[in-house]
Amino acid sequence: MEDKIKQLEAKVSDYKQYGFILLSLSIFLFIGLVIPTESSVMTMPGLFIGGIFVTLVAAVLCHRLAMKAQKELYEEKQ
């Protein structure tokens, strides 16, 4: 029982951290897309935008997994 609670707490913590890192990465990529630079010309902005959306979707997925694990944790503690 205690082992399962510790595992669920670790899952919640990990998924929240993964989601935050992926959200930060997508924001960083978006800022890099928006800020113009004179020295370099972006040749594939579509690929860059696709990467932003992929990281955002992965962040949302990690958030949902964290909420699911947290719900299981609350049910297990009761």
All heavy atoms as a GROMACS GRO file, in nm:
protein
  615
    1MET      N    1   0.083  -0.120   0.000
    1MET     CA    2   0.000   0.000   0.000
    1MET      C    3   0.087   0.126   0.000
    1MET      O    4   0.065   0.215  -0.080
    1MET     CB    5  -0.091  -0.004   0.123
    1MET     CG    6  -0.191   0.107   0.126
    1MET     SD    7  -0.319   0.079   0.006
    1MET     CE    8  -0.458   0.134   0.095
    2GLU      N    9   0.185   0.131   0.089
    2GLU     CA   10   0.274   0.247   0.096
    2GLU      C   11   0.358   0.258  -0.030
    2GLU      O   12   0.386   0.369  -0.077
    2GLU     CB   13   0.366   0.236   0.219
    2GLU     CG   14   0.296   0.261   0.350
    2GLU     CD   15   0.256   0.407   0.367
    2GLU    OE1   16   0.334   0.494   0.328
    2GLU    OE2   17   0.146   0.431   0.418
    3ASP      N   18   0.398   0.142  -0.085
    3ASP     CA   19   0.480   0.142  -0.205
    3ASP      C   20   0.403   0.200  -0.324
    3ASP      O   21   0.458   0.277  -0.403
    3ASP     CB   22   0.526   0.000  -0.236
    3ASP     CG   23   0.630  -0.005  -0.346
    3ASP    OD1   24   0.716   0.085  -0.348
    3ASP    OD2   25   0.624  -0.098  -0.428
    4LYS      N   26   0.274   0.166  -0.335
    4LYS     CA   27   0.192   0.217  -0.445
    4LYS      C   28   0.171   0.367  -0.430
    4LYS      O   29   0.174   0.440  -0.530
    4LYS     CB   30   0.058   0.144  -0.449
    4LYS     CG   31  -0.024   0.182  -0.570
    4LYS     CD   32  -0.146   0.096  -0.583
    4LYS     CE   33  -0.221   0.135  -0.710
    4LYS     NZ   34  -0.336   0.052  -0.734
    5ILE      N   35   0.154   0.416  -0.309
    5ILE     CA   36   0.136   0.560  -0.287
    5ILE      C   37   0.262   0.635  -0.326
    5ILE      O   38   0.256   0.739  -0.391
    5ILE     CB   39   0.096   0.587  -0.140
    5ILE    CG1   40  -0.046   0.537  -0.114
    5ILE    CG2   41   0.107   0.735  -0.107
    5ILE    CD1   42  -0.091   0.546   0.029
    6LYS      N   43   0.378   0.580  -0.289
    6LYS     CA   44   0.505   0.645  -0.326
    6LYS      C   45   0.524   0.646  -0.477
    6LYS      O   46   0.573   0.743  -0.534
    6LYS     CB   47   0.622   0.576  -0.257
    6LYS     CG   48   0.630   0.606  -0.110
    6LYS     CD   49   0.750   0.540  -0.048
    6LYS     CE   50   0.754   0.568   0.102
    6LYS     NZ   51   0.870   0.506   0.166
    7GLN      N   52   0.486   0.538  -0.543
    7GLN     CA   53   0.498   0.532  -0.689
    7GLN      C   54   0.406   0.635  -0.755
    7GLN      O   55   0.446   0.701  -0.852
    7GLN     CB   56   0.465   0.393  -0.740
    7GLN     CG   57   0.572   0.291  -0.715
    7GLN     CD   58   0.532   0.153  -0.766
    7GLN    OE1   59   0.416   0.128  -0.799
    7GLN    NE2   60   0.629   0.062  -0.771
    8LEU      N   61   0.284   0.648  -0.704
    8LEU     CA   62   0.191   0.745  -0.762
    8LEU      C   63   0.239   0.888  -0.738
    8LEU      O   64   0.228   0.973  -0.827
    8LEU     CB   65   0.051   0.725  -0.704
    8LEU     CG   66  -0.025   0.604  -0.753
    8LEU    CD1   67  -0.153   0.585  -0.674
    8LEU    CD2   68  -0.055   0.614  -0.901
    9GLU      N   69   0.294   0.915  -0.620
    9GLU     CA   70   0.349   1.048  -0.594
    9GLU      C   71   0.465   1.079  -0.687
    9GLU      O   72   0.478   1.191  -0.737
    9GLU     CB   73   0.394   1.059  -0.448
    9GLU     CG   74   0.280   1.067  -0.349
    9GLU     CD   75   0.326   1.064  -0.205
    9GLU    OE1   76   0.443   1.027  -0.179
    9GLU    OE2   77   0.243   1.096  -0.118
   10ALA      N   78   0.549   0.979  -0.712
   10ALA     CA   79   0.662   0.998  -0.804
   10ALA      C   80   0.613   1.022  -0.947
   10ALA      O   81   0.667   1.107  -1.018
   10ALA     CB   82   0.753   0.877  -0.800
   11LYS      N   83   0.508   0.950  -0.988
   11LYS     CA   84   0.452   0.969  -1.122
   11LYS      C   85   0.396   1.110  -1.139
   11LYS      O   86   0.419   1.176  -1.240
   11LYS     CB   87   0.342   0.867  -1.151
   11LYS     CG   88   0.390   0.733  -1.191
   11LYS     CD   89   0.272   0.644  -1.227
   11LYS     CE   90   0.316   0.506  -1.267
   11LYS     NZ   91   0.203   0.421  -1.307
   12VAL      N   92   0.321   1.156  -1.039
   12VAL     CA   93   0.263   1.290  -1.046
   12VAL      C   94   0.374   1.394  -1.057
   12VAL      O   95   0.368   1.484  -1.142
   12VAL     CB   96   0.174   1.319  -0.922
   12VAL    CG1   97   0.136   1.465  -0.915
   12VAL    CG2   98   0.050   1.232  -0.924
   13SER      N   99   0.475   1.381  -0.975
   13SER     CA  100   0.587   1.476  -0.978
   13SER      C  101   0.659   1.473  -1.113
   13SER      O  102   0.688   1.577  -1.171
   13SER     CB  103   0.684   1.442  -0.866
   13SER     OG  104   0.796   1.525  -0.871
   14ASP      N  105   0.687   1.354  -1.164
   14ASP     CA  106   0.758   1.341  -1.291
   14ASP      C  107   0.678   1.398  -1.408
   14ASP      O  108   0.732   1.472  -1.490
   14ASP     CB  109   0.792   1.195  -1.319
   14ASP     CG  110   0.903   1.142  -1.231
   14ASP    OD1  111   0.976   1.223  -1.171
   14ASP    OD2  112   0.918   1.018  -1.224
   15TYR      N  113   0.550   1.362  -1.415
   15TYR     CA  114   0.468   1.412  -1.526
   15TYR      C  115   0.454   1.564  -1.522
   15TYR      O  116   0.454   1.629  -1.626
   15TYR     CB  117   0.330   1.346  -1.526
   15TYR     CG  118   0.330   1.203  -1.577
   15TYR    CD1  119   0.261   1.104  -1.510
   15TYR    CD2  120   0.399   1.168  -1.693
   15TYR    CE1  121   0.260   0.974  -1.556
   15TYR    CE2  122   0.398   1.039  -1.740
   15TYR     CZ  123   0.329   0.942  -1.671
   15TYR     OH  124   0.329   0.813  -1.718
   16LYS      N  125   0.442   1.620  -1.403
   16LYS     CA  126   0.434   1.766  -1.394
   16LYS      C  127   0.563   1.831  -1.439
   16LYS      O  128   0.561   1.933  -1.508
   16LYS     CB  129   0.400   1.808  -1.250
   16LYS     CG  130   0.255   1.788  -1.215
   16LYS     CD  131   0.225   1.840  -1.075
   16LYS     CE  132   0.079   1.822  -1.041
   16LYS     NZ  133   0.048   1.877  -0.908
   17GLN      N  134   0.676   1.772  -1.402
   17GLN     CA  135   0.805   1.826  -1.445
   17GLN      C  136   0.823   1.814  -1.596
   17GLN      O  137   0.870   1.908  -1.662
   17GLN     CB  138   0.919   1.755  -1.373
   17GLN     CG  139   0.930   1.793  -1.228
   17GLN     CD  140   1.038   1.714  -1.155
   17GLN    OE1  141   1.101   1.623  -1.211
   17GLN    NE2  142   1.059   1.748  -1.029
   18TYR      N  143   0.786   1.699  -1.653
   18TYR     CA  144   0.795   1.681  -1.798
   18TYR      C  145   0.707   1.782  -1.871
   18TYR      O  146   0.749   1.841  -1.970
   18TYR     CB  147   0.753   1.540  -1.840
   18TYR     CG  148   0.841   1.429  -1.792
   18TYR    CD1  149   0.790   1.302  -1.771
   18TYR    CD2  150   0.977   1.448  -1.768
   18TYR    CE1  151   0.869   1.198  -1.728
   18TYR    CE2  152   1.057   1.345  -1.723
   18TYR     CZ  153   1.003   1.220  -1.703
   18TYR     OH  154   1.082   1.119  -1.660
   19GLY      N  155   0.586   1.801  -1.821
   19GLY     CA  156   0.496   1.898  -1.883
   19GLY      C  157   0.551   2.038  -1.878
   19GLY      O  158   0.543   2.113  -1.975
   20PHE      N  159   0.608   2.077  -1.765
   20PHE     CA  160   0.665   2.211  -1.751
   20PHE      C  161   0.784   2.229  -1.844
   20PHE      O  162   0.798   2.334  -1.909
   20PHE     CB  163   0.706   2.237  -1.607
   20PHE     CG  164   0.763   2.374  -1.585
   20PHE    CD1  165   0.682   2.485  -1.586
   20PHE    CD2  166   0.899   2.391  -1.565
   20PHE    CE1  167   0.735   2.612  -1.569
   20PHE    CE2  168   0.953   2.515  -1.548
   20PHE     CZ  169   0.870   2.627  -1.549
   21ILE      N  170   0.868   2.129  -1.854
   21ILE     CA  171   0.985   2.138  -1.943
   21ILE      C  172   0.941   2.148  -2.089
   21ILE      O  173   0.994   2.230  -2.166
   21ILE     CB  174   1.078   2.018  -1.922
   21ILE    CG1  175   1.147   2.031  -1.787
   21ILE    CG2  176   1.181   2.006  -2.034
   21ILE    CD1  177   1.222   1.907  -1.743
   22LEU      N  178   0.842   2.070  -2.128
   22LEU     CA  179   0.794   2.075  -2.267
   22LEU      C  180   0.726   2.208  -2.297
   22LEU      O  181   0.741   2.263  -2.407
   22LEU     CB  182   0.699   1.959  -2.295
   22LEU     CG  183   0.767   1.823  -2.304
   22LEU    CD1  184   0.662   1.712  -2.302
   22LEU    CD2  185   0.852   1.814  -2.428
   23LEU      N  186   0.652   2.262  -2.200
   23LEU     CA  187   0.589   2.392  -2.219
   23LEU      C  188   0.696   2.501  -2.232
   23LEU      O  189   0.686   2.588  -2.319
   23LEU     CB  190   0.495   2.423  -2.102
   23LEU     CG  191   0.417   2.553  -2.111
   23LEU    CD1  192   0.322   2.550  -2.230
   23LEU    CD2  193   0.341   2.576  -1.982
   24SER      N  194   0.798   2.494  -2.150
   24SER     CA  195   0.908   2.590  -2.159
   24SER      C  196   0.979   2.581  -2.293
   24SER      O  197   1.015   2.683  -2.353
   24SER     CB  198   1.009   2.567  -2.047
   24SER     OG  199   0.947   2.581  -1.923
   25LEU      N  200   1.000   2.458  -2.341
   25LEU     CA  201   1.065   2.439  -2.471
   25LEU      C  202   0.982   2.498  -2.584
   25LEU      O  203   1.036   2.566  -2.673
   25LEU     CB  204   1.090   2.290  -2.496
   25LEU     CG  205   1.150   2.255  -2.631
   25LEU    CD1  206   1.289   2.314  -2.644
   25LEU    CD2  207   1.153   2.104  -2.648
   26SER      N  208   0.851   2.478  -2.580
   26SER     CA  209   0.766   2.532  -2.686
   26SER      C  210   0.764   2.684  -2.683
   26SER      O  211   0.764   2.748  -2.788
   26SER     CB  212   0.625   2.476  -2.676
   26SER     OG  213   0.562   2.519  -2.558
   27ILE      N  214   0.764   2.742  -2.564
   27ILE     CA  215   0.770   2.889  -2.554
   27ILE      C  216   0.903   2.940  -2.607
   27ILE      O  217   0.908   3.040  -2.681
   27ILE     CB  218   0.747   2.934  -2.408
   27ILE    CG1  219   0.602   2.907  -2.369
   27ILE    CG2  220   0.781   3.081  -2.390
   27ILE    CD1  221   0.574   2.926  -2.222
   28PHE      N  222   1.012   2.872  -2.574
   28PHE     CA  223   1.144   2.911  -2.623
   28PHE      C  224   1.151   2.903  -2.776
   28PHE      O  225   1.203   2.993  -2.842
   28PHE     CB  226   1.251   2.821  -2.560
   28PHE     CG  227   1.390   2.858  -2.597
   28PHE    CD1  228   1.451   2.970  -2.545
   28PHE    CD2  229   1.462   2.779  -2.686
   28PHE    CE1  230   1.580   3.004  -2.580
   28PHE    CE2  231   1.590   2.810  -2.721
   28PHE     CZ  232   1.651   2.924  -2.668
   29LEU      N  233   1.095   2.796  -2.833
   29LEU     CA  234   1.093   2.784  -2.978
   29LEU      C  235   1.007   2.892  -3.043
   29LEU      O  236   1.042   2.945  -3.148
   29LEU     CB  237   1.041   2.645  -3.019
   29LEU     CG  238   1.132   2.527  -2.990
   29LEU    CD1  239   1.059   2.397  -3.019
   29LEU    CD2  240   1.259   2.537  -3.069
   30PHE      N  241   0.895   2.925  -2.981
   30PHE     CA  242   0.808   3.028  -3.035
   30PHE      C  243   0.878   3.165  -3.032
   30PHE      O  244   0.868   3.241  -3.129
   30PHE     CB  245   0.677   3.035  -2.957
   30PHE     CG  246   0.582   3.140  -3.009
   30PHE    CD1  247   0.515   3.120  -3.128
   30PHE    CD2  248   0.562   3.258  -2.940
   30PHE    CE1  249   0.428   3.216  -3.177
   30PHE    CE2  250   0.477   3.354  -2.988
   30PHE     CZ  251   0.409   3.333  -3.106
   31ILE      N  252   0.947   3.194  -2.925
   31ILE     CA  253   1.020   3.321  -2.917
   31ILE      C  254   1.127   3.326  -3.024
   31ILE      O  255   1.149   3.430  -3.088
   31ILE     CB  256   1.079   3.340  -2.776
   31ILE    CG1  257   0.967   3.369  -2.676
   31ILE    CG2  258   1.181   3.455  -2.773
   31ILE    CD1  259   1.012   3.370  -2.532
   32GLY      N  260   1.194   3.214  -3.046
   32GLY     CA  261   1.295   3.208  -3.152
   32GLY      C  262   1.235   3.225  -3.291
   32GLY      O  263   1.300   3.275  -3.383
   33LEU      N  264   1.110   3.189  -3.308
   33LEU     CA  265   1.043   3.206  -3.436
   33LEU      C  266   0.999   3.351  -3.456
   33LEU      O  267   1.007   3.403  -3.567
   33LEU     CB  268   0.921   3.113  -3.444
   33LEU     CG  269   0.839   3.114  -3.571
   33LEU    CD1  270   0.922   3.054  -3.685
   33LEU    CD2  271   0.712   3.033  -3.552
   34VAL      N  272   0.955   3.414  -3.348
   34VAL     CA  273   0.899   3.548  -3.357
   34VAL      C  274   1.007   3.655  -3.369
   34VAL      O  275   0.994   3.750  -3.446
   34VAL     CB  276   0.808   3.577  -3.236
   34VAL    CG1  277   0.764   3.721  -3.234
   34VAL    CG2  278   0.686   3.487  -3.240
   35ILE      N  279   1.115   3.642  -3.293
   35ILE     CA  280   1.222   3.742  -3.294
   35ILE      C  281   1.299   3.731  -3.425
   35ILE      O  282   1.360   3.628  -3.454
   35ILE     CB  283   1.316   3.724  -3.174
   35ILE    CG1  284   1.240   3.747  -3.045
   35ILE    CG2  285   1.435   3.818  -3.184
   35ILE    CD1  286   1.321   3.723  -2.920
   36PRO      N  287   1.296   3.836  -3.502
   36PRO     CA  288   1.367   3.831  -3.631
   36PRO      C  289   1.518   3.851  -3.613
   36PRO      O  290   1.562   3.924  -3.525
   36PRO     CB  291   1.307   3.947  -3.710
   36PRO     CG  292   1.264   4.044  -3.605
   36PRO     CD  293   1.224   3.961  -3.486
   37THR      N  294   1.593   3.782  -3.695
   37THR     CA  295   1.737   3.803  -3.698
   37THR      C  296   1.777   3.838  -3.840
   37THR      O  297   1.728   3.779  -3.936
   37THR     CB  298   1.813   3.676  -3.652
   37THR    OG1  299   1.776   3.568  -3.738
   37THR    CG2  300   1.781   3.642  -3.509
   38GLU      N  301   1.867   3.934  -3.853
   38GLU     CA  302   1.909   3.978  -3.985
   38GLU      C  303   2.014   3.885  -4.045
   38GLU      O  304   2.026   3.875  -4.167
   38GLU     CB  305   1.965   4.120  -3.976
   38GLU     CG  306   1.861   4.222  -3.938
   38GLU     CD  307   1.920   4.361  -3.924
   38GLU    OE1  308   2.035   4.380  -3.966
   38GLU    OE2  309   1.850   4.448  -3.873
   39SER      N  310   2.092   3.820  -3.961
   39SER     CA  311   2.202   3.740  -4.012
   39SER      C  312   2.157   3.604  -4.069
   39SER      O  313   2.223   3.551  -4.156
   39SER     CB  314   2.305   3.717  -3.902
   39SER     OG  315   2.246   3.645  -3.796
   40SER      N  316   2.048   3.550  -4.019
   40SER     CA  317   2.006   3.419  -4.068
   40SER      C  318   1.863   3.426  -4.122
   40SER      O  319   1.778   3.495  -4.068
   40SER     CB  320   2.014   3.315  -3.958
   40SER     OG  321   1.921   3.344  -3.858
   41VAL      N  322   1.841   3.353  -4.228
   41VAL     CA  323   1.708   3.346  -4.288
   41VAL      C  324   1.653   3.207  -4.258
   41VAL      O  325   1.719   3.106  -4.285
   41VAL     CB  326   1.715   3.369  -4.441
   41VAL    CG1  327   1.579   3.353  -4.504
   41VAL    CG2  328   1.773   3.506  -4.470
   42MET      N  329   1.533   3.201  -4.203
   42MET     CA  330   1.474   3.072  -4.170
   42MET      C  331   1.422   3.008  -4.299
   42MET      O  332   1.339   3.066  -4.369
   42MET     CB  333   1.361   3.088  -4.069
   42MET     CG  334   1.309   2.958  -4.020
   42MET     SD  335   1.207   2.973  -3.876
   42MET     CE  336   1.328   3.025  -3.758
   43THR      N  337   1.472   2.889  -4.328
   43THR     CA  338   1.435   2.824  -4.452
   43THR      C  339   1.312   2.734  -4.437
   43THR      O  340   1.240   2.712  -4.531
   43THR     CB  341   1.552   2.739  -4.505
   43THR    OG1  342   1.589   2.645  -4.405
   43THR    CG2  343   1.670   2.827  -4.540
   44MET      N  344   1.288   2.680  -4.315
   44MET     CA  345   1.176   2.590  -4.294
   44MET      C  346   1.092   2.633  -4.173
   44MET      O  347   1.096   2.567  -4.069
   44MET     CB  348   1.226   2.447  -4.274
   44MET     CG  349   1.286   2.386  -4.397
   44MET     SD  350   1.327   2.213  -4.372
   44MET     CE  351   1.471   2.224  -4.271
   45PRO      N  352   1.016   2.740  -4.184
   45PRO     CA  353   0.936   2.781  -4.067
   45PRO      C  354   0.821   2.684  -4.038
   45PRO      O  355   0.777   2.673  -3.924
   45PRO     CB  356   0.883   2.919  -4.105
   45PRO     CG  357   0.887   2.923  -4.253
   45PRO     CD  358   1.002   2.834  -4.294
   46GLY      N  359   0.775   2.613  -4.139
   46GLY     CA  360   0.668   2.516  -4.118
   46GLY      C  361   0.711   2.403  -4.026
   46GLY      O  362   0.636   2.358  -3.938
   47LEU      N  363   0.833   2.356  -4.043
   47LEU     CA  364   0.887   2.252  -3.956
   47LEU      C  365   0.903   2.304  -3.814
   47LEU      O  366   0.876   2.232  -3.717
   47LEU     CB  367   1.022   2.204  -4.011
   47LEU     CG  368   1.089   2.089  -3.939
   47LEU    CD1  369   1.002   1.964  -3.949
   47LEU    CD2  370   1.226   2.064  -3.998
   48PHE      N  371   0.945   2.427  -3.802
   48PHE     CA  372   0.962   2.491  -3.671
   48PHE      C  373   0.827   2.503  -3.600
   48PHE      O  374   0.816   2.472  -3.481
   48PHE     CB  375   1.024   2.629  -3.693
   48PHE     CG  376   1.113   2.675  -3.583
   48PHE    CD1  377   1.229   2.607  -3.555
   48PHE    CD2  378   1.081   2.788  -3.509
   48PHE    CE1  379   1.313   2.651  -3.454
   48PHE    CE2  380   1.163   2.831  -3.408
   48PHE     CZ  381   1.280   2.762  -3.381
   49ILE      N  382   0.726   2.547  -3.671
   49ILE     CA  383   0.592   2.560  -3.614
   49ILE      C  384   0.536   2.422  -3.577
   49ILE      O  385   0.472   2.406  -3.473
   49ILE     CB  386   0.498   2.634  -3.712
   49ILE    CG1  387   0.544   2.780  -3.726
   49ILE    CG2  388   0.353   2.628  -3.665
   49ILE    CD1  389   0.474   2.856  -3.837
   50GLY      N  390   0.563   2.323  -3.658
   50GLY     CA  391   0.521   2.187  -3.627
   50GLY      C  392   0.585   2.136  -3.498
   50GLY      O  393   0.520   2.070  -3.417
   51GLY      N  394   0.711   2.168  -3.479
   51GLY     CA  395   0.780   2.130  -3.356
   51GLY      C  396   0.718   2.197  -3.234
   51GLY      O  397   0.708   2.136  -3.127
   52ILE      N  398   0.676   2.322  -3.250
   52ILE     CA  399   0.611   2.394  -3.140
   52ILE      C  400   0.481   2.325  -3.102
   52ILE      O  401   0.452   2.302  -2.984
   52ILE     CB  402   0.587   2.542  -3.178
   52ILE    CG1  403   0.720   2.615  -3.191
   52ILE    CG2  404   0.497   2.610  -3.076
   52ILE    CD1  405   0.710   2.754  -3.252
   53PHE      N  406   0.400   2.290  -3.202
   53PHE     CA  407   0.273   2.223  -3.174
   53PHE      C  408   0.293   2.084  -3.114
   53PHE      O  409   0.218   2.042  -3.026
   53PHE     CB  410   0.186   2.216  -3.299
   53PHE     CG  411   0.117   2.345  -3.330
   53PHE    CD1  412   0.143   2.411  -3.449
   53PHE    CD2  413   0.027   2.399  -3.241
   53PHE    CE1  414   0.079   2.531  -3.477
   53PHE    CE2  415  -0.038   2.519  -3.269
   53PHE     CZ  416  -0.011   2.586  -3.387
   54VAL      N  417   0.394   2.013  -3.160
   54VAL     CA  418   0.422   1.879  -3.105
   54VAL      C  419   0.459   1.890  -2.958
   54VAL      O  420   0.410   1.812  -2.874
   54VAL     CB  421   0.533   1.808  -3.186
   54VAL    CG1  422   0.585   1.686  -3.112
   54VAL    CG2  423   0.482   1.770  -3.324
   55THR      N  424   0.544   1.986  -2.922
   55THR     CA  425   0.582   2.000  -2.781
   55THR      C  426   0.464   2.047  -2.696
   55THR      O  427   0.451   2.006  -2.580
   55THR     CB  428   0.700   2.097  -2.764
   55THR    OG1  429   0.670   2.223  -2.824
   55THR    CG2  430   0.826   2.040  -2.827
   56LEU      N  431   0.377   2.131  -2.752
   56LEU     CA  432   0.259   2.173  -2.676
   56LEU      C  433   0.163   2.056  -2.652
   56LEU      O  434   0.109   2.041  -2.542
   56LEU     CB  435   0.186   2.286  -2.749
   56LEU     CG  436   0.247   2.425  -2.738
   56LEU    CD1  437   0.172   2.523  -2.828
   56LEU    CD2  438   0.246   2.473  -2.595
   57VAL      N  439   0.144   1.974  -2.753
   57VAL     CA  440   0.057   1.857  -2.738
   57VAL      C  441   0.116   1.761  -2.636
   57VAL      O  442   0.044   1.706  -2.551
   57VAL     CB  443   0.033   1.787  -2.874
   57VAL    CG1  444  -0.030   1.651  -2.857
   57VAL    CG2  445  -0.052   1.876  -2.963
   58ALA      N  446   0.247   1.742  -2.640
   58ALA     CA  447   0.312   1.652  -2.543
   58ALA      C  448   0.300   1.709  -2.401
   58ALA      O  449   0.282   1.633  -2.306
   58ALA     CB  450   0.459   1.632  -2.580
   59ALA      N  451   0.308   1.842  -2.386
   59ALA     CA  452   0.293   1.904  -2.255
   59ALA      C  453   0.152   1.883  -2.201
   59ALA      O  454   0.133   1.852  -2.084
   59ALA     CB  455   0.325   2.052  -2.262
   60VAL      N  456   0.052   1.897  -2.287
   60VAL     CA  457  -0.087   1.876  -2.245
   60VAL      C  458  -0.108   1.728  -2.208
   60VAL      O  459  -0.175   1.698  -2.109
   60VAL     CB  460  -0.185   1.920  -2.356
   60VAL    CG1  461  -0.326   1.873  -2.329
   60VAL    CG2  462  -0.180   2.070  -2.373
   61LEU      N  463  -0.050   1.639  -2.285
   61LEU     CA  464  -0.060   1.496  -2.255
   61LEU      C  465   0.002   1.463  -2.119
   61LEU      O  466  -0.057   1.390  -2.039
   61LEU     CB  467   0.005   1.414  -2.365
   61LEU     CG  468  -0.002   1.263  -2.350
   61LEU    CD1  469  -0.146   1.216  -2.366
   61LEU    CD2  470   0.087   1.197  -2.452
   62CYS      N  471   0.118   1.519  -2.091
   62CYS     CA  472   0.182   1.496  -1.961
   62CYS      C  473   0.098   1.553  -1.848
   62CYS      O  474   0.089   1.493  -1.740
   62CYS     CB  475   0.322   1.558  -1.959
   62CYS     SG  476   0.443   1.465  -2.053
   63HIS      N  477   0.036   1.668  -1.871
   63HIS     CA  478  -0.050   1.726  -1.768
   63HIS      C  479  -0.170   1.636  -1.740
   63HIS      O  480  -0.206   1.614  -1.623
   63HIS     CB  481  -0.098   1.865  -1.812
   63HIS     CG  482  -0.192   1.928  -1.716
   63HIS    ND1  483  -0.153   1.975  -1.594
   63HIS    CD2  484  -0.326   1.951  -1.724
   63HIS    CE1  485  -0.258   2.025  -1.530
   63HIS    NE2  486  -0.364   2.010  -1.608
   64ARG      N  487  -0.230   1.582  -1.844
   64ARG     CA  488  -0.345   1.492  -1.824
   64ARG      C  489  -0.304   1.364  -1.752
   64ARG      O  490  -0.377   1.315  -1.666
   64ARG     CB  491  -0.408   1.458  -1.959
   64ARG     CG  492  -0.476   1.582  -2.021
   64ARG     CD  493  -0.552   1.543  -2.140
   64ARG     NE  494  -0.670   1.469  -2.094
   64ARG     CZ  495  -0.786   1.468  -2.157
   64ARG    NH1  496  -0.799   1.538  -2.267
   64ARG    NH2  497  -0.885   1.398  -2.110
   65LEU      N  498  -0.187   1.310  -1.785
   65LEU     CA  499  -0.138   1.192  -1.715
   65LEU      C  500  -0.110   1.222  -1.568
   65LEU      O  501  -0.137   1.139  -1.480
   65LEU     CB  502  -0.012   1.138  -1.783
   65LEU     CG  503  -0.032   1.073  -1.919
   65LEU    CD1  504   0.102   1.043  -1.984
   65LEU    CD2  505  -0.114   0.946  -1.905
   66ALA      N  506  -0.058   1.341  -1.539
   66ALA     CA  507  -0.034   1.380  -1.401
   66ALA      C  508  -0.164   1.392  -1.324
   66ALA      O  509  -0.174   1.348  -1.209
   66ALA     CB  510   0.043   1.512  -1.395
   67MET      N  511  -0.267   1.449  -1.386
   67MET     CA  512  -0.395   1.462  -1.318
   67MET      C  513  -0.461   1.326  -1.295
   67MET      O  514  -0.523   1.302  -1.193
   67MET     CB  515  -0.489   1.552  -1.398
   67MET     CG  516  -0.445   1.698  -1.405
   67MET     SD  517  -0.430   1.774  -1.243
   67MET     CE  518  -0.254   1.781  -1.223
   68LYS      N  519  -0.443   1.234  -1.390
   68LYS     CA  520  -0.497   1.099  -1.374
   68LYS      C  521  -0.428   1.027  -1.259
   68LYS      O  522  -0.493   0.964  -1.175
   68LYS     CB  523  -0.479   1.021  -1.504
   68LYS     CG  524  -0.533   0.881  -1.499
   68LYS     CD  525  -0.511   0.809  -1.630
   68LYS     CE  526  -0.556   0.664  -1.620
   68LYS     NZ  527  -0.524   0.590  -1.742
   69ALA      N  528  -0.295   1.039  -1.252
   69ALA     CA  529  -0.221   0.975  -1.143
   69ALA      C  530  -0.254   1.040  -1.009
   69ALA      O  531  -0.262   0.971  -0.906
   69ALA     CB  532  -0.071   0.983  -1.171
   70GLN      N  533  -0.277   1.171  -1.009
   70GLN     CA  534  -0.312   1.239  -0.886
   70GLN      C  535  -0.450   1.196  -0.837
   70GLN      O  536  -0.472   1.179  -0.717
   70GLN     CB  537  -0.308   1.390  -0.906
   70GLN     CG  538  -0.311   1.469  -0.778
   70GLN     CD  539  -0.278   1.615  -0.801
   70GLN    OE1  540  -0.287   1.665  -0.914
   70GLN    NE2  541  -0.239   1.683  -0.697
   71LYS      N  542  -0.541   1.174  -0.929
   71LYS     CA  543  -0.674   1.127  -0.892
   71LYS      C  544  -0.665   0.986  -0.831
   71LYS      O  545  -0.730   0.957  -0.730
   71LYS     CB  546  -0.765   1.124  -1.016
   71LYS     CG  547  -0.906   1.084  -0.987
   71LYS     CD  548  -0.990   1.087  -1.114
   71LYS     CE  549  -1.131   1.041  -1.086
   71LYS     NZ  550  -1.212   1.036  -1.207
   72GLU      N  551  -0.584   0.901  -0.890
   72GLU     CA  552  -0.562   0.767  -0.834
   72GLU      C  553  -0.499   0.775  -0.696
   72GLU      O  554  -0.534   0.698  -0.606
   72GLU     CB  555  -0.473   0.684  -0.925
   72GLU     CG  556  -0.536   0.640  -1.054
   72GLU     CD  557  -0.440   0.561  -1.140
   72GLU    OE1  558  -0.346   0.498  -1.086
   72GLU    OE2  559  -0.458   0.562  -1.263
   73LEU      N  560  -0.409   0.871  -0.678
   73LEU     CA  561  -0.343   0.888  -0.549
   73LEU      C  562  -0.444   0.930  -0.442
   73LEU      O  563  -0.442   0.876  -0.331
   73LEU     CB  564  -0.232   0.993  -0.561
   73LEU     CG  565  -0.154   1.027  -0.434
   73LEU    CD1  566  -0.078   0.906  -0.385
   73LEU    CD2  567  -0.061   1.142  -0.462
   74TYR      N  568  -0.531   1.022  -0.473
   74TYR     CA  569  -0.633   1.064  -0.377
   74TYR      C  570  -0.728   0.951  -0.343
   74TYR      O  571  -0.767   0.935  -0.227
   74TYR     CB  572  -0.712   1.184  -0.429
   74TYR     CG  573  -0.634   1.313  -0.429
   74TYR    CD1  574  -0.654   1.406  -0.529
   74TYR    CD2  575  -0.542   1.343  -0.331
   74TYR    CE1  576  -0.584   1.526  -0.532
   74TYR    CE2  577  -0.471   1.460  -0.331
   74TYR     CZ  578  -0.491   1.552  -0.431
   74TYR     OH  579  -0.422   1.668  -0.431
   75GLU      N  580  -0.764   0.871  -0.442
   75GLU     CA  581  -0.852   0.756  -0.417
   75GLU      C  582  -0.782   0.650  -0.332
   75GLU      O  583  -0.844   0.585  -0.249
   75GLU     CB  584  -0.899   0.695  -0.548
   75GLU     CG  585  -0.997   0.782  -0.624
   75GLU     CD  586  -1.031   0.728  -0.761
   75GLU    OE1  587  -0.974   0.624  -0.799
   75GLU    OE2  588  -1.113   0.791  -0.830
   76GLU      N  589  -0.652   0.634  -0.354
   76GLU     CA  590  -0.575   0.535  -0.279
   76GLU      C  591  -0.557   0.577  -0.132
   76GLU      O  592  -0.558   0.492  -0.043
   76GLU     CB  593  -0.437   0.516  -0.344
   76GLU     CG  594  -0.361   0.398  -0.295
   76GLU     CD  595  -0.419   0.267  -0.342
   76GLU    OE1  596  -0.478   0.260  -0.452
   76GLU    OE2  597  -0.407   0.170  -0.266
   77LYS      N  598  -0.544   0.706  -0.107
   77LYS     CA  599  -0.524   0.755   0.030
   77LYS      C  600  -0.652   0.748   0.112
   77LYS      O  601  -0.644   0.744   0.234
   77LYS     CB  602  -0.472   0.898   0.028
   77LYS     CG  603  -0.325   0.908  -0.006
   77LYS     CD  604  -0.275   1.049   0.008
   77LYS     CE  605  -0.127   1.056  -0.016
   77LYS     NZ  606  -0.076   1.192  -0.001
   78GLN      N  607  -0.766   0.746   0.049
   78GLN     CA  608  -0.893   0.745   0.124
   78GLN      C  609  -0.929   0.610   0.172
   78GLN      O  610  -0.904   0.510   0.170
   78GLN     CB  611  -1.007   0.799   0.040
   78GLN     CG  612  -0.994   0.945   0.016
   78GLN     CD  613  -1.110   0.999  -0.068
   78GLN    OE1  614  -1.198   0.925  -0.111
   78GLN    NE2  615  -1.112   1.127  -0.086
   0.00000   0.00000   0.00000
